[in-house]
Amino acid sequence: MYTMAKQKKKRTKKYTGSQAAKSRPTITRVQAVNRSKIGQWWFERKRVVKPVTIAGSIIVGIILLVVGFLTSIN
């Protein structure tokens, strides 16, 4: 019979000693762009507005299909 080699347990605790790696600096990326008011509004909110717009259009489409189906029955 073969026995599998015992694997070392992985360390999950952070090193905190004097030789531990220092924390990385936070990088803030800045873009110098001239945008219109609407363009700036879209740039700041598109992560929220896009999914809401897609979901709203799907709901409106389903409603239109249901209404069209119900009116064709009569």
Rosetta blueprint (number, residue, H / E / L):
1 M L
2 Y L
3 T L
4 M L
5 A L
6 K L
7 Q L
8 K L
9 K L
10 K L
11 R L
12 T L
13 K L
14 K L
15 Y L
16 T L
17 G L
18 S L
19 Q L
20 A L
21 A L
22 K L
23 S L
24 R L
25 P L
26 T L
27 I L
28 T L
29 R L
30 V L
31 Q L
32 A L
33 V L
34 N L
35 R L
36 S L
37 K H
38 I H
39 G H
40 Q H
41 W H
42 W H
43 F H
44 E H
45 R H
46 K H
47 R H
48 V H
49 V H
50 K H
51 P H
52 V H
53 T H
54 I H
55 A H
56 G H
57 S H
58 I H
59 I H
60 V H
61 G H
62 I H
63 I H
64 L H
65 L H
66 V H
67 V H
68 G H
69 F H
70 L H
71 T H
72 S H
73 I H
74 N L
